[in-house]
Amino acid sequence: MTGVPFVVVFILAVVVMIVMISKFKIHPFLSILLISTILGVIGGIPVTDIASVIGSGFSGTLVSLLFFGL
């Protein structure tokens, strides 16, 4: 999925994540993990690759915070 439909799904995913965190009091990490998994499936990432894609995203963010945030 690309283009405008994916942007609409992304905006909807952000809204759902905010509702999960604020209204249902789900831990933000779990909410982000669940939404990113669902968004990855909708975006066309193969189910077998989703864990590695999400893991590399989290590790890339952590590395940039640790080494470039100083």
Residue pairs with C-beta under 8 A, 6 or more apart in sequence:
1 9
1 42
1 43
1 44
6 42
6 43
9 39
9 42
9 43
10 39
13 35
13 38
13 39
14 35
16 35
17 31
17 32
17 35
20 26
20 31
20 34
20 35
21 28
21 31
33 54
36 54
36 57
37 50
37 54
40 50
40 53
40 54
41 47
41 50
45 53
